Amino acid sequence: MSYKHILVHLDSGPQVEKRLDAAVALAKRHGAFLRGLFAQPDRNSTSIIARRSSDHLDQSATASEEMFRAKLQAAGLQGHWHALSHGEYNHVIRETIIWSRFADITVLGQYDRSAGDGAAPEELNEQVVLNSGRPVLVVPYAGVFPTIGKRIAVAWNAEREAARALGDAMPFLTTASEVTVITVLTQAAAANVSDTERVGLLEHLALHGVKAEQTHFTVSDIGAMDALLARTMDAGADLLVMGAHGHYGFPFLHRGGGTRHVLRTSPVPLLLSH
């Protein structure tokens, strides 16, 4: 199992090189074709109305292409760089979603409010996760991640989204040195967990050669996502695998906000699927 076609979102933000390095490392690990997509909102209102790129956006795109091609060549990878025709806000989101559908996995950067003119749309990550139909790897804007996926935490609640994320993350899971399955439950839900839910996942992973440990803990409705992130950090994980939810949270908490909260605040890389 491997990712053979990887898409990385590029802009002129301060963390783009770290994101590109993560995508290059992933592509090298899997022998994948790497596509760079430069997609950034334009600050020039005249250009937006005319549906063309401003000089500022053209210059940013040129710098992006030079960096992408240099890193591709240094890594000995095959790939392609592409820039959107203009930077109208909704166009950036829509086209990134569409391009993501042609890749096995898309690498995005966590939204950074301090990024200034190079910032991606605030809701880009959430929209790509929920609408692309593909897994998304989100690299935090803070911190350095020389390796991603050696020690993995899996958020599990036996729901459809969690199962989808588990399957999409299998190329990471089968090569990880340590996997911890984390189940976050409310006090009411904890009493209704079946034996199948407790042991079925570990048996499934074992059939793929993945040895995992499992931990359960209960929380109140408040702070469930923070508790999940804290347990992920306690496990020393460098990747959190999680099912993403649109109109309801994980697990049945903070409807509409759980996925968004994790996307904005996770201190470790995320692999999300919907």
Rosetta silent file (secondary structure, phi, psi, omega in degrees, C-alpha in Angstrom):
SEQUENCE: MSYKHILVHLDSGPQVEKRLDAAVALAKRHGAFLRGLFAQPDRNSTSIIARRSSDHLDQSATASEEMFRAKLQAAGLQGHWHALSHGEYNHVIRETIIWSRFADITVLGQYDRSAGDGAAPEELNEQVVLNSGRPVLVVPYAGVFPTIGKRIAVAWNAEREAARALGDAMPFLTTASEVTVITVLTQAAAANVSDTERVGLLEHLALHGVKAEQTHFTVSDIGAMDALLARTMDAGADLLVMGAHGHYGFPFLHRGGGTRHVLRTSPVPLLLSH
SCORE:     score description
SCORE:     0.000 S_00000001
   1 L     0.000  130.780 -179.862    0.000    0.000    0.000 S_00000001
   2 L  -159.218  162.046  173.595    1.385    3.391   -0.955 S_00000001
   3 L   -93.171  120.605 -176.969    0.514    6.870   -2.136 S_00000001
   4 L  -104.141  -12.399  179.774    1.537    7.209   -5.786 S_00000001
   5 E  -139.728  111.686 -175.376    0.195   10.697   -6.546 S_00000001
   6 E  -116.133  134.328  175.992    0.627   13.459   -3.964 S_00000001
   7 E  -110.228  133.699  175.030   -0.651   17.021   -4.206 S_00000001
   8 E  -122.174  130.207  178.295    0.863   19.817   -2.129 S_00000001
   9 E   -81.631  133.254 -177.897   -0.767   23.229   -1.799 S_00000001
  10 E  -122.805  145.099  172.273    1.654   26.129   -2.242 S_00000001
  11 L  -150.438 -165.448 -179.856    1.412   29.834   -1.490 S_00000001
  12 L  -104.770   20.247  178.455    3.802   32.589   -0.393 S_00000001
  13 L   -69.084  162.926 -175.041    3.177   32.113    3.326 S_00000001
  14 L   -68.455  -18.531 -176.863    6.105   31.791    5.760 S_00000001
  15 L  -103.112    8.807 -173.727    5.543   28.057    6.376 S_00000001
  16 H   -64.781  -35.242 -178.200    5.280   26.894    2.774 S_00000001
  17 H   -66.547  -38.917  177.560    8.806   25.471    2.625 S_00000001
  18 H   -62.389  -41.248  178.408    8.179   23.277    5.669 S_00000001
  19 H   -64.737  -42.895  178.875    4.982   21.997    4.046 S_00000001
  20 H   -65.333  -40.587  177.755    6.780   21.319    0.773 S_00000001
  21 H   -60.717  -38.588  178.258    9.586   19.490    2.577 S_00000001
  22 H   -65.344  -40.462  179.180    6.990   17.244    4.234 S_00000001
  23 H   -67.217  -40.564  178.254    5.407   16.496    0.867 S_00000001
  24 H   -62.783  -44.636  179.554    8.801   15.772   -0.719 S_00000001
  25 H   -62.064  -40.186  178.681    9.714   13.386    2.114 S_00000001
  26 H   -66.528  -40.476  179.169    6.384   11.598    1.729 S_00000001
  27 H   -65.564  -39.901  177.762    6.822   11.350   -2.036 S_00000001
  28 H   -63.797  -40.611 -178.550   10.329    9.915   -1.641 S_00000001
  29 H   -62.239  -34.390 -174.954    9.068    7.345    0.855 S_00000001
  30 H  -107.488    1.516 -177.045    6.416    6.108   -1.574 S_00000001
  31 L    61.171   42.104 -170.612    8.125    6.729   -4.897 S_00000001
  32 L   -96.920  158.954  169.570    5.263    9.080   -5.751 S_00000001
  33 E   -82.279  130.174 -176.491    4.605   11.716   -8.383 S_00000001
  34 E  -112.435  122.135  177.891    4.428   15.099   -6.645 S_00000001
  35 E  -108.604  127.183  175.384    2.200   17.875   -7.952 S_00000001
  36 E   -99.960  127.708  179.830    2.585   21.410   -6.603 S_00000001
  37 E  -116.373  111.215  175.737   -0.494   23.640   -6.794 S_00000001
  38 E   -86.210  114.017 -177.343    0.043   27.362   -6.282 S_00000001
  39 L  -143.286  109.914 -173.726   -3.318   28.712   -5.127 S_00000001
  40 L  -144.388  134.556  176.279   -3.460   31.973   -3.193 S_00000001
  41 L   -60.984  142.873 -178.256   -6.057   34.723   -2.765 S_00000001
  42 L   -94.079  134.457  179.566   -5.111   37.941   -4.554 S_00000001
  43 L   -83.387   -9.096 -176.866   -4.980   41.178   -2.580 S_00000001
  44 L   -91.675  108.884 -175.173   -5.487   43.260   -5.739 S_00000001
  45 H   -64.252  -34.326  179.055   -9.213   43.931   -6.159 S_00000001
  46 H   -62.782  -43.003  179.772   -8.835   45.059   -9.797 S_00000001
  47 H   -66.350  -36.702 -179.940   -7.204   41.780  -10.750 S_00000001
  48 H   -63.030  -45.264  179.825   -9.882   39.817   -8.918 S_00000001
  49 H   -63.442  -38.981 -178.547  -12.642   41.550  -10.861 S_00000001
  50 H   -81.117   -5.153 -178.913  -10.773   41.008  -14.144 S_00000001
  51 L    56.983   47.224  174.245  -10.106   37.343  -13.266 S_00000001
  52 L  -140.361  165.015 -179.347   -6.381   37.672  -13.843 S_00000001
  53 L   -83.098  141.067  173.888   -3.320   37.575  -11.604 S_00000001
  54 L   -77.067  167.877  177.586   -1.826   40.776  -10.228 S_00000001
  55 H   -59.960  -39.194  179.283    1.884   41.480  -10.532 S_00000001
  56 H   -61.151  -44.418 -179.304    2.268   40.600   -6.852 S_00000001
  57 H   -68.583  -37.938  177.244    0.615   37.211   -7.346 S_00000001
  58 H   -61.911  -42.116  178.927    2.658   36.527  -10.501 S_00000001
  59 H   -65.339  -40.859  177.907    5.877   37.228   -8.615 S_00000001
  60 H   -64.443  -39.696  179.548    4.820   34.973   -5.754 S_00000001
  61 H   -65.260  -40.650  179.038    3.942   32.213   -8.209 S_00000001
  62 H   -62.198  -44.296  178.412    7.340   32.493   -9.918 S_00000001
  63 H   -63.788  -38.221  178.400    9.153   32.182   -6.603 S_00000001
  64 H   -63.290  -44.968 -179.769    6.973   29.207   -5.714 S_00000001
  65 H   -62.754  -41.601 -179.880    7.761   27.436   -8.971 S_00000001
  66 H   -62.460  -43.937  179.362   11.506   27.977   -8.547 S_00000001
  67 H   -65.774  -42.702 -179.121   11.464   26.530   -5.025 S_00000001
  68 H   -61.761  -48.672 -177.354    9.298   23.589   -6.057 S_00000001
  69 H   -65.918  -36.488  179.100   11.448   22.640   -9.044 S_00000001
  70 H   -64.868  -44.246 -179.441   14.673   22.967   -7.047 S_00000001
  71 H   -71.290  -34.252  177.251   13.439   20.652   -4.284 S_00000001
  72 H   -63.545  -45.890 -179.927   11.985   18.213   -6.800 S_00000001
  73 H   -65.211  -43.284 -179.455   15.304   17.986   -8.624 S_00000001
  74 H   -62.465  -32.626 -179.093   17.317   17.651   -5.408 S_00000001
  75 H   -87.346   -8.694 -178.543   15.098   14.781   -4.289 S_00000001
  76 L    68.693   34.685 -177.091   15.187   13.044   -7.673 S_00000001
  77 L  -103.605  156.287  170.608   11.395   13.025   -7.913 S_00000001
  78 L   -92.820  141.463 -179.624    8.995   13.262  -10.814 S_00000001
  79 E  -173.734 -175.326 -178.459    6.400   15.994  -10.556 S_00000001
  80 E  -152.555  142.502  177.533    4.616   19.005  -11.970 S_00000001
  81 E  -110.823  140.108 -179.390    3.924   22.553  -10.806 S_00000001
  82 E  -142.462  141.369  176.070    0.702   24.381  -11.623 S_00000001
  83 E  -119.131  143.267  175.985   -0.676   27.823  -10.750 S_00000001
  84 L   -68.442  154.473 -175.680   -4.294   28.923  -10.805 S_00000001
  85 L   -70.119  -24.131  177.127   -5.217   31.506  -13.420 S_00000001
  86 L  -158.983  174.384 -172.145   -6.273   34.046  -10.783 S_00000001
  87 L  -115.053   30.965  175.101   -6.691   34.474   -7.054 S_00000001
  88 L   -61.907  135.730 -168.425  -10.378   35.138   -6.470 S_00000001
  89 H   -50.853  -55.132 -177.379  -11.099   33.788   -2.968 S_00000001
  90 H   -69.471  -29.398  175.951  -13.757   31.179   -3.783 S_00000001
  91 H   -62.664  -41.083  178.922  -11.881   30.141   -6.938 S_00000001
  92 H   -60.382  -45.930 -179.094   -8.871   29.236   -4.797 S_00000001
  93 H   -66.735  -48.580 -176.422  -10.987   27.019   -2.549 S_00000001
  94 H   -61.865  -46.306 -177.193  -12.980   25.405   -5.366 S_00000001
  95 H   -69.268  -34.572  177.443   -9.970   24.620   -7.570 S_00000001
  96 H   -65.228  -38.898  175.924   -7.935   23.216   -4.682 S_00000001
  97 H   -61.038  -46.787 -177.377  -10.810   20.847   -3.908 S_00000001
  98 H   -63.924  -47.088  179.074  -10.991   19.729   -7.537 S_00000001
  99 H   -61.858  -33.176  179.881   -7.234   19.188   -7.890 S_00000001
 100 H   -64.836  -28.114 -178.768   -7.270   17.197   -4.626 S_00000001
 101 L   -69.414  -16.302 -179.978   -9.705   14.713   -6.145 S_00000001
 102 L   -96.322    5.720 -177.819   -7.048   13.637   -8.650 S_00000001
 103 L  -118.131  159.106  176.240   -4.459   12.795   -5.961 S_00000001
 104 L   -75.356  -32.210  178.954   -4.074    9.947   -3.476 S_00000001
 105 E  -156.469  145.981  179.782   -3.417   12.427   -0.666 S_00000001
 106 E  -115.941  135.290  179.340   -3.181   16.226   -0.400 S_00000001
 107 E  -104.008  119.958  179.379   -0.712   18.079    1.818 S_00000001
 108 E  -121.522  164.691  175.956   -1.971   21.372    3.258 S_00000001
 109 E  -104.041  143.004  176.018   -0.663   23.806    5.841 S_00000001
 110 L   -60.782  140.985 -178.666   -2.490   24.649    9.061 S_00000001
 111 L   -62.922  132.266 -178.047   -4.096   28.083    8.907 S_00000001
 112 L  -124.565  110.932 -177.702   -1.824   30.766   10.367 S_00000001
 113 H   -63.339  -21.876 -177.706   -3.426   34.113   11.177 S_00000001
 114 H   -88.744    4.011 -173.128   -0.013   35.799   11.178 S_00000001
 115 H   -72.494  -19.042  176.919    0.822   34.777    7.603 S_00000001
 116 H    71.325 -138.946 -174.357   -0.352   38.089    6.120 S_00000001
 117 H   -63.115  -24.081 -178.756   -0.684   38.409    2.347 S_00000001
 118 H   -85.748    4.791 -174.922    0.523   34.851    1.775 S_00000001
 119 L   -70.111  139.119  171.903   -2.246   33.346    3.868 S_00000001
 120 L   -74.768  163.248  174.777   -4.479   30.689    2.378 S_00000001
 121 L   -54.230  139.918 -174.208   -8.250   31.081    2.821 S_00000001
 122 L   -59.144  -35.848 -176.925   -9.146   30.486    6.449 S_00000001
 123 L   -97.788   11.970 -176.844  -11.597   27.691    5.636 S_00000001
 124 H   -56.713  -51.410 -176.502   -9.490   26.061    2.879 S_00000001
 125 H   -58.294  -47.987 -178.007   -8.427   23.046    4.936 S_00000001
 126 H   -62.176  -41.902 -178.719  -11.903   22.289    6.197 S_00000001
 127 H   -67.247  -39.796  178.566  -13.465   22.619    2.744 S_00000001
 128 H   -67.150  -43.828  179.368  -10.867   20.359    1.094 S_00000001
 129 H   -59.510  -45.070 -173.065  -11.206   17.735    3.835 S_00000001
 130 H   -81.213  -20.961 -171.301  -15.000   17.681    3.650 S_00000001
 131 H  -121.217   -7.831 -176.596  -15.441   17.939   -0.123 S_00000001
 132 L   -83.216  -26.040 -175.278  -12.478   16.364   -1.918 S_00000001
 133 L    75.730   12.977 -178.921  -13.249   12.725   -1.126 S_00000001
 134 L  -129.750  156.882  175.279   -9.533   12.189   -0.477 S_00000001
 135 L   -69.535  150.257 -179.256   -7.356   12.086    2.647 S_00000001
 136 E  -127.477  131.864  174.569   -5.643   15.311    3.647 S_00000001
 137 E  -103.659  118.737 -177.954   -2.372   15.689    5.560 S_00000001
 138 E  -107.774  122.124 -179.325   -2.250   18.995    7.474 S_00000001
 139 E   -97.366  122.687 -179.581    1.164   20.233    8.640 S_00000001
 140 L   -59.670  149.449  179.412    1.054   22.584   11.675 S_00000001
 141 L   -77.002  -22.541  178.498    2.451   26.079   11.191 S_00000001
 142 L  -104.945  142.537  178.110    4.378   25.867   14.483 S_00000001
 143 L    96.586  167.685  178.797    7.085   23.299   15.145 S_00000001
 144 L  -122.716  137.428 -174.231    9.398   21.172   13.025 S_00000001
 145 L  -130.883   80.399 -178.513    8.498   17.666   11.876 S_00000001
 146 L   -63.612  -29.160  174.546   11.514   15.834   10.413 S_00000001
 147 L  -131.090  141.099  177.277    9.515   12.596   10.403 S_00000001
 148 L  -129.238  120.912  174.841    5.764   12.165   10.088 S_00000001
 149 L   103.216   13.285  175.303    4.074    8.851   10.727 S_00000001
 150 L   -84.156  -36.472  177.125    6.570    6.870   12.800 S_00000001
 151 E  -125.554  109.359 -168.463    4.455    7.113   15.960 S_00000001
 152 E  -112.578  136.656  169.397    0.771    7.372   15.099 S_00000001
 153 E  -107.402  134.755  179.676   -2.302    8.096   17.195 S_00000001
 154 E  -115.598  117.402  174.898   -5.653    7.006   15.729 S_00000001
 155 E   -80.432  123.056 -171.255   -8.828    8.702   16.973 S_00000001
 156 L  -132.153  132.231  173.487  -11.487    5.988   16.908 S_00000001
 157 L  -139.253   12.738  176.502  -15.221    5.904   17.589 S_00000001
 158 L    65.767   16.615  177.394  -16.278    3.104   15.180 S_00000001
 159 L   -94.283  171.188 -174.760  -18.186    5.565   13.002 S_00000001
 160 H   -57.267  -46.556 -176.075  -18.027    5.875    9.205 S_00000001
 161 H   -63.702  -39.093  179.035  -15.609    8.818    9.148 S_00000001
 162 H   -66.072  -40.477  178.324  -13.178    7.112   11.514 S_00000001
 163 H   -64.731  -39.472  178.146  -13.245    3.939    9.411 S_00000001
 164 H   -63.093  -44.978  179.768  -12.605    5.960    6.262 S_00000001
 165 H   -63.664  -39.466  179.104   -9.638    7.732    7.834 S_00000001
 166 H   -59.407  -47.200  179.281   -8.225    4.426    9.061 S_00000001
 167 H   -64.265  -41.527 -179.352   -8.286    2.952    5.560 S_00000001
 168 H   -67.645  -25.261 -178.210   -6.822    6.084    3.985 S_00000001
 169 L   -90.698    0.113 -174.069   -3.997    6.115    6.543 S_00000001
 170 H   -56.288  -37.532  176.209   -2.983    2.492    6.001 S_00000001
 171 H   -59.882  -30.115  173.556    0.179    3.379    4.009 S_00000001
 172 H   -75.994  -45.765 -173.099    1.336    5.276    7.114 S_00000001
 173 H   -63.295  -38.316 -175.866    0.121    2.662    9.606 S_00000001
 174 L   -71.850  -13.987  178.880    1.838   -0.313    7.972 S_00000001
 175 L  -113.386    3.104 -178.727    5.253    1.373    8.243 S_00000001
 176 L   -75.125  150.996  176.713    4.830    2.977   11.683 S_00000001
 177 L   -88.946  -19.142 -179.435    6.943    1.853   14.627 S_00000001
 178 E  -153.223  132.235  178.982    4.183    2.558   17.142 S_00000001
 179 E  -129.895  127.399  177.232    0.395    2.912   16.830 S_00000001
 180 E  -120.707  123.281  177.217   -1.959    3.990   19.619 S_00000001
 181 E   -92.855  123.256 -177.328   -5.725    3.851   19.148 S_00000001
 182 E  -113.245  121.161  176.571   -7.485    6.514   21.216 S_00000001
 183 E  -111.568  118.671  178.582  -11.210    6.281   21.877 S_00000001
 184 E  -101.331  122.985 -176.492  -12.823    9.351   23.407 S_00000001
 185 E  -128.725  149.516  167.630  -16.238    8.659   24.936 S_00000001
 186 E   -77.375  163.861  179.801  -18.836   10.540   26.911 S_00000001
 187 H   -60.733  -36.964  179.248  -19.816    8.963   30.192 S_00000001
 188 H   -68.051  -42.179 -177.542  -23.143    7.874   28.684 S_00000001
 189 H   -71.698  -29.007 -176.438  -21.544    6.351   25.590 S_00000001
 190 H   -60.414  -33.580 -178.343  -18.846    4.531   27.570 S_00000001
 191 L   -73.702  -13.663 -175.547  -21.395    2.175   29.099 S_00000001
 192 L  -109.680   11.629  178.954  -22.623    1.104   25.649 S_00000001
 193 L   -72.882  124.745 -177.023  -19.324    0.204   23.979 S_00000001
 194 L   -83.115  163.974  177.017  -19.608   -3.317   22.582 S_00000001
 195 H   -62.218  -34.779  178.654  -16.933   -6.005   22.654 S_00000001
 196 H   -60.329  -44.011 -179.999  -16.728   -5.729   18.857 S_00000001
 197 H   -66.573  -30.547 -176.972  -15.828   -2.060   19.109 S_00000001
 198 H   -74.490  -40.160 -172.379  -13.215   -2.804   21.775 S_00000001
 199 H  -113.539  -17.629 -174.099  -11.282   -5.544   19.971 S_00000001
 200 H   -61.101  -39.697 -177.771  -12.398   -5.431   16.330 S_00000001
 201 H   -66.982  -42.879 -179.439  -10.084   -2.621   15.298 S_00000001
 202 H   -63.737  -37.745  176.985   -6.957   -4.203   16.790 S_00000001
 203 H   -65.244  -41.831  178.448   -7.733   -7.469   14.995 S_00000001
 204 H   -61.745  -46.149  179.592   -8.211   -5.610   11.717 S_00000001
 205 H   -63.877  -39.003 -179.823   -4.910   -3.777   12.107 S_00000001
 206 H   -61.223  -34.666  177.903   -3.105   -7.000   13.016 S_00000001
 207 H   -65.922  -20.566  174.963   -4.212   -8.538    9.711 S_00000001
 208 L   -95.947    8.956 -179.390   -2.319   -5.701    8.024 S_00000001
 209 L    78.000   18.126 -178.559    0.764   -6.374   10.127 S_00000001
 210 L  -104.594  116.837  175.689    0.105   -3.385   12.375 S_00000001
 211 L   -93.119  122.314 -174.944    0.572   -3.952   16.098 S_00000001
 212 E  -131.160  154.693  171.389   -1.372   -1.346   18.046 S_00000001
 213 E  -107.195  154.273 -176.806   -2.280   -0.479   21.600 S_00000001
 214 E  -128.300  138.768  178.080   -5.702    0.836   22.540 S_00000001
 215 E  -134.983  138.476  176.416   -6.767    3.306   25.196 S_00000001
 216 E  -116.335  144.085  169.025  -10.223    4.519   26.218 S_00000001
 217 E  -152.455  152.476 -176.551  -11.086    7.539   28.295 S_00000001
 218 E  -107.887  149.234 -178.701  -14.251    9.426   29.085 S_00000001
 219 E  -140.111  165.108  169.184  -14.817   13.162   29.051 S_00000001
 220 L   -80.109  173.318 -179.866  -17.598   15.654   29.550 S_00000001
 221 L   -61.327  -27.660 -177.447  -19.021   17.407   26.489 S_00000001
 222 L   -88.141  127.787  173.993  -16.663   20.313   27.109 S_00000001
 223 L    85.931   16.613 -178.331  -13.064   19.875   26.067 S_00000001
 224 H   -62.792  -43.053 -177.861  -13.330   16.559   24.211 S_00000001
 225 H   -69.064  -39.127  177.286  -11.110   17.700   21.351 S_00000001
 226 H   -64.778  -36.300  177.130   -8.528   19.199   23.685 S_00000001
 227 H   -64.924  -40.268  177.216   -8.494   15.934   25.639 S_00000001
 228 H   -62.126  -45.574 -179.912   -7.881   14.023   22.410 S_00000001
 229 H   -65.374  -38.412  178.911   -4.991   16.310   21.458 S_00000001
 230 H   -64.451  -42.352  178.677   -3.512   16.072   24.947 S_00000001
 231 H   -66.846  -34.510  176.105   -3.613   12.267   24.849 S_00000001
 232 H   -62.501  -43.623  177.866   -2.027   12.358   21.390 S_00000001
 233 H   -65.207  -40.771  179.240    0.828   14.455   22.757 S_00000001
 234 H   -60.178  -32.719  179.947    1.186   12.136   25.773 S_00000001
 235 L   -77.595   -5.580 -178.839    1.631    9.233   23.345 S_00000001
 236 L    69.539   25.597 -175.314    4.512   11.079   21.664 S_00000001
 237 L   -72.919  146.169  173.275    2.722   10.822   18.322 S_00000001
 238 L  -110.209   10.334  175.363    3.983   12.628   15.233 S_00000001
 239 E  -159.501  132.853  173.923    0.703   12.028   13.361 S_00000001
 240 E  -112.613  121.637  177.169   -2.960   11.993   14.420 S_00000001
 241 E   -97.876  128.345 -172.537   -5.359   10.052   12.169 S_00000001
 242 E  -152.400  141.631  172.104   -8.943   11.207   12.527 S_00000001
 243 E   -77.075  135.473 -178.479  -12.277   11.108   10.760 S_00000001
 244 L   -97.109  143.414 -177.219  -13.513   14.586    9.854 S_00000001
 245 L  -123.231  143.666  178.862  -17.089   15.673   10.442 S_00000001
 246 L   -93.074  -64.157 -173.637  -19.092   18.432    8.838 S_00000001
 247 L  -101.005    4.779  176.458  -22.328   18.983   10.721 S_00000001
 248 L  -152.234  160.396 -171.030  -21.489   17.032   13.838 S_00000001
 249 L   -96.954 -171.922  179.923  -18.452   16.438   15.998 S_00000001
 250 L  -117.083  125.279  -16.974  -16.353   13.520   17.217 S_00000001
 251 L   -95.612  108.554 -178.655  -17.823   11.598   18.943 S_00000001
 252 L    61.774   28.976 -178.829  -21.234   13.294   18.745 S_00000001
 253 L  -120.808  153.049  175.182  -19.804   16.312   20.566 S_00000001
 254 L    47.470   58.007 -174.600  -19.537   19.998   19.660 S_00000001
 255 L   -53.455  123.685  178.717  -21.647   19.565   16.536 S_00000001
 256 L    89.035  -11.055 -173.939  -20.066   21.514   13.698 S_00000001
 257 L  -121.120  -16.284 -175.100  -16.969   22.538   15.639 S_00000001
 258 H   -61.768  -50.514  179.930  -14.882   19.515   16.573 S_00000001
 259 H   -63.027  -43.763 -179.491  -13.079   19.047   13.281 S_00000001
 260 H   -60.500  -41.834 -179.484  -12.571   22.779   12.881 S_00000001
 261 H   -62.893  -45.063  179.725  -11.087   23.063   16.376 S_00000001
 262 H   -65.559  -41.498  178.557   -8.597   20.258   15.766 S_00000001
 263 H   -58.541  -39.577 -175.235   -7.638   21.687   12.371 S_00000001
 264 H   -81.863  -26.144 -169.014   -6.870   25.083   13.916 S_00000001
 265 H  -119.382   -8.671 -175.652   -5.131   23.956   17.118 S_00000001
 266 L   -60.634  130.027  177.373   -3.437   20.587   16.611 S_00000001
 267 L   -86.557   -4.398  179.008    0.264   20.736   17.512 S_00000001
 268 L  -122.000  157.295  176.771    0.996   17.563   15.508 S_00000001
 269 L   -57.320  148.015 -177.864    0.378   16.725   11.833 S_00000001
 270 E  -119.769  139.501  166.126   -3.129   15.488   11.033 S_00000001
 271 E  -114.809  114.811 -176.752   -4.404   12.957    8.520 S_00000001
 272 E  -120.810  143.745  173.565   -8.124   13.565    8.051 S_00000001
 273 E  -138.114  154.969 -179.973  -10.772   11.929    5.878 S_00000001
 274 L  -125.793    0.000    0.000  -14.492   12.474    5.562 S_00000001
